[in-house]
């Protein structure tokens, strides 16, 4: 398999991570920094990339660069229009956004969008690369996060996907619902166990959230369990929603790190679902290599 | 019907409202103030009551006072233990909390609590009085709010009820999800219409919330519609949850004021449910009279 040497960049909201990839696909070196998209001013992206990768550029000024993530958003280096579902490495490689003014061959991986038959619309940037990097040809992927994604793969392509605002909602309600308990430690696993049960009670999330208060008042839920309760409650709502949407699979491919991995594993296992773990940096790099390979073959 | 002259007090988190009720049940006068429970320091409740009702006390130092609402909470004048469901005027009157140090006959209406068979627990303070004041003997009541209550009445008693944190959740997510749109007007009814549809799409509330962003990005949802979208989405989640919990009634008794009344009426009507309107101050006063009558008969 022919693969040009290139720089693989995962450039998200809060972090930049760049790897020098050799012609045989091996990683020669990796650098990371806090120069995420939100901390780079408009026009500052070429300099931020140079700052991260200067030694590699000095050694080979013609190294191509392939970047995925929020760097392709409206607030990033340049806005890369979404590729529509279904999208595999070929479709995405065909829509790479080249940045001609960068002084070298720099391209941005487009995000992917999805319009459901019922009108729902969805978008992602970065997760498409991770999904391709899992190597899953047919199956259901879960990528927990601020905006968690569930992605259905068919024939090695992203067939459809949905976003759940689990992390953002947890942050928004934590201050409101945990409130005066903030000074406590928040590690009592009894909270998560109680939430798993509460999520099965009819009435939906807005009822279940009040249980964090009412059951604390009743003495069912210790103060140190309120945060784990809220966290698990939202994870349960996400999983229930995703299985409702995609149907129940035999297994879920979980792309995450700790502590999400443990929380999701527990919640998925309790529903009798097998879990295959994928490490986020590993699949991101694998996805960038797959897209680079497709782009090189297409040239 | 014998009813002693008394002072009926609705003392909530943000407001105090007192009415002088005559022996024939008529309201002689009403006063209101911002001396809500959250703005009265511990120990300051007798003085706050005196300040509101002094002319009436001067005219008749022996007037009994009956108070409902958060004044009976841990942060109120004194904590009145909850009456358990099922609870009607008689059960509640039998558990009034007398305040002997007040210099006159002052009593607090207890809140009501409810333990569901599946472990869920619920509490209310003030809404029990409103529920009794509706005069509904058998039916389903909806009381929208920060902590909205749905109450099932059987034989004139509160049989069971559930809380939905619709208002608190809307406040918590508004700043997060509306964010940069805060400077816009937020009155486009297209937002509410889109939310009504989005709430029917599988995936639950954490998916539907993301639609506020994605469909704004797609151009389906104008910026001025994002807040109405979020508001209606949470109301739809509450109604769906409540009907799931209590079963579908022929009609819903809606206890509220504007703008909630219009929002809930629209959402309930779209589901083919008849709505009977009740005005909150009216049913609160009627509830206090019903409890006073039961207490007087019991003496």
Interface residues (C-beta under 8 A of the other chain):
Chain A: X115 X116 X118 X119 X120 X121 X122 X123 X147 X162 X163 X164 X165 X166 X168 X169 X171 X172 X173 X175 X176 X177 X197 X198 X200 X201 X202 X203 X204 X205 X206 X207 X209 X210 X211 X214 X215 X217 X218 X220 X234 X237 X238 X240 X241 X242 X244 X245
Chain B: X115 X116 X118 X119 X120 X121 X122 X123 X147 X162 X163 X164 X165 X166 X168 X169 X171 X172 X173 X175 X176 X177 X197 X198 X200 X201 X202 X203 X204 X205 X206 X207 X209 X210 X211 X214 X215 X217 X218 X220 X234 X237 X238 X240 X241 X242 X244 X245
